[in-house]
């Protein structure tokens, strides 16, 4: 989360203080109680809004994030490697006082992904090794001899190696059909070798 201008926070604090003084002058303690009640409702609604925008990731997953409005690809989110020194959690305190930013709303867990207001998490791709197998019939060698080839391959998905020009295509294909993508490439390579 980016740091905001300190004048924004100072203005918010002065406005809240001015509102309390005005409510007290106009309605005495009932006005202050009502204003504090509204402020607590606002803080609770902001907390619930930010809490709902967090998505949990497994350390063995990649997530695919799309735009909610036009369903276009935004980015791949790679879950971080666990750090044993922090017992798999990041316990840093970013700020002591909550009015210095909304960082106190952030859960300090590296496996939570904060989505922007226009993003949605569409699919997850496992980082673990996967395998796919197949059988090719009617392949001919360079000499014209018919051959049957049974093959099996194991693979892992690394989104950093995908070229930028086809990332949006792979974002739609890999979560559900990674085995079909890999098997098509393997069969094409076997046919070219034959």
Rosetta blueprint (number, residue, H / E / L):
1 X L
2 X L
3 X L
4 X L
5 X L
6 X H
7 X H
8 X H
9 X H
10 X H
11 X H
12 X H
13 X H
14 X H
15 X H
16 X H
17 X H
18 X H
19 X H
20 X H
21 X H
22 X H
23 X H
24 X H
25 X H
26 X H
27 X H
28 X H
29 X H
30 X H
31 X H
32 X H
33 X H
34 X H
35 X H
36 X H
37 X H
38 X H
39 X H
40 X H
41 X H
42 X H
43 X H
44 X H
45 X H
46 X H
47 X H
48 X H
49 X H
50 X H
51 X H
52 X H
53 X L
54 X E
55 X E
56 X E
57 X L
58 X L
59 X L
60 X L
61 X E
62 X E
63 X E
64 X E
65 X E
66 X E
67 X E
68 X L
69 X L
70 X L
71 X L
72 X L
73 X E
74 X E
75 X E
76 X E
77 X E
78 X E
79 X L
80 X L
81 X L
82 X L
83 X L
84 X H
85 X H
86 X H
87 X L
88 X L
89 X L
90 X L
91 X L
92 X L
93 X L
94 X L
95 X L
96 X L
97 X L
98 X H
99 X H
100 X H
101 X L
102 X H
103 X H
104 X H
105 X H
106 X L
107 X L
108 X L
109 X L
110 X L
111 X L
112 X E
113 X E
114 X E
115 X L
116 X L
117 X L
118 X L
119 X E
120 X E
121 X E
122 X E
123 X E
124 X E
125 X E
126 X E
127 X L
128 X L
129 X L
130 X E
131 X E
132 X E
133 X E
134 X E
135 X E
136 X E
137 X E
138 X E
139 X E
140 X E
141 X L
142 X L
143 X L
144 X L
145 X L
146 X E
147 X E
148 X E
149 X E
150 X E
151 X E
152 X E
153 X E
154 X E
155 X E
156 X L
157 X L
158 X L
159 X H
160 X H
161 X H
162 X L
163 X L
164 X H
165 X H
166 X H
167 X H
168 X H
169 X H
170 X H
171 X H
172 X H
173 X H
174 X H
175 X H
176 X H
177 X H
178 X H
179 X H
180 X H
181 X H
182 X H
183 X H
184 X H
185 X H
186 X H
187 X H
188 X H
189 X H
190 X H
191 X H
192 X H
193 X H
194 X L
